[in-house]
Amino acid sequence: MNTQQVKNMDHDYIGNTYKRYDVVFEHGAGSYLYDKDGKKYLDFFSGIAVNALGHNNSAINAAIAKQAKKFIHLSNHFLSETQAELAKMIVDNSFGTKVFFVNTGSEANEVAMKLARKWGLLHKNGANKIVSFYNSFHGRTLAALTATAQEKFHKYLNPVSPGFVYAKFNDLNDLVSKIDNSTAAVLIEPVQAEGGIFTPEPGFLEGLRAVCDKNNILLIYDEVQSGLGRLGKKFGYDVYGVKPDIMTLAKSIGGGIPLSVVVIDKKLEEIYTYGDHGTTMGGNPVACAAGLVVLKTVLKPAFLREVREKGAYIISQIKKWHNPKILEIRGAGLLIGLQLEKGAAEMVSAALKAGLIINVTGTETIRIEPPLNIKKADIDKGLAILKKVMA
Ligand SMILES: Cc1ncc(COP(=O)(O)O)c(C=O)c1O
């Protein structure tokens, strides 16, 4: 099929919920993608932070093929070697002592919130309220979207899931005004990603932790986008030095295959018991095999140091442009946002035409999140395109 034929079939047979670019990619290699016409694109988007190790990664492919030759799926009725190994690796590298495997970021957040509500029932007189933050994004399922405190997502959702209240990000006073004895948990992205790459101000997460501790409230970090090296440390909470009680991971953890994880603190180990959580596909053996490769690579100190260096380099280079269209540069590690006043979508289209994949998020925020293992020379090539496009 040529690009036009794919476009026609997409139009005729796929529900119209995405605004898609007219490109059909044929294959990828490292930080590059190649379309049907042989055109080469540098990927500064990584499939929304999924392809942390780039495209067509030989180690991930080998792990997938090896596992697929054994079996692709069993069921969670049987012990799983790949799950056990991946769970141990996550626990060994995080605050958590146990994990639950699911499939997507939204689902991981659902599991985290359900767990918090059961904890509230057992340990806090039935407390079930969850506080989340304006401008957040937690996924598209009913409760995750209710937790996503952006009006535009609630328009057709009513009645939204009960038991949610919203506070202002980076505003402890507002948070305190939103909690009471019925609050079970606070759910937050350490860095708000989809909302436009907003980082926590110094002291905010420390203050948040203190408020939670003082009021016996669980702290849940949605690290679906910020976790696993994206911010230049193992997890986002390592960047800010404030641990949660529950953390959700997804996106890059399955090496491109759907996989997500809920990581819990020791004090929550007894909350979920037999039958409280389940999924047919969660912790799929192939996804976990790929996940082992991702973790073994990404969690190495030298790899993480390079992510920090590359992120700092990108920001320093962009600052040198002194481009008045860029009002602010935000971010950490390789999750970077360029705040514009207007024209972000047009710039993304122009960049694509020039062979660079970037994205718009939030309100006129250009998001840069290349594969974590992108080469310095490729960063320079991408920045050269971006500079021209933004001139
Ligand atoms: C922070 C955060 N949480 C949750 C989600 C939802 O993940 P998924 O699309 O895998 O359900 C996303 C997706 O962008 C996200 O960025």
The ligand as a Tripos MOL2 file, in Angstrom:
@<TRIPOS>MOLECULE
LIG
   16    16     1     0     0
SMALL
NO_CHARGES

@<TRIPOS>ATOM
      1 C1          1.7910   10.7200   33.2880 C.3       1 LIG1
      2 C2          0.8980    9.8160   32.5010 C.ar      1 LIG1
      3 N1          0.0700    8.9930   33.1510 N.ar      1 LIG1
      4 C3         -0.7390    8.1460   32.4990 C.ar      1 LIG1
      5 C4         -0.7570    8.1120   31.1270 C.ar      1 LIG1
      6 C5         -1.6750    7.1560   30.4130 C.3       1 LIG1
      7 O1         -0.9380    6.0750   29.9280 O.3       1 LIG1
      8 P1         -1.5830    5.1060   28.8180 P.3       1 LIG1
      9 O2         -1.7970    5.9040   27.6050 O.co2     1 LIG1
     10 O3         -0.5580    4.0240   28.6630 O.co2     1 LIG1
     11 O4         -2.8440    4.5790   29.4070 O.co2     1 LIG1
     12 C6          0.0950    8.9450   30.4040 C.ar      1 LIG1
     13 C7          0.0910    8.9450   28.9230 C.2       1 LIG1
     14 O5          0.5670    9.8150   28.2590 O.2       1 LIG1
     15 C8          0.9430    9.8220   31.1080 C.ar      1 LIG1
     16 O6          1.7760   10.6490   30.4640 O.3       1 LIG1
@<TRIPOS>BOND
     1     1     2 1
     2     2     3 ar
     3     2    15 ar
     4     3     4 ar
     5     4     5 ar
     6     5     6 1
     7     5    12 ar
     8     6     7 1
     9     7     8 1
    10     8     9 2
    11     8    10 1
    12     8    11 1
    13    12    13 1
    14    12    15 ar
    15    13    14 2
    16    15    16 1
@<TRIPOS>SUBSTRUCTURE
     1 LIG1         1 GROUP 0 **** ****
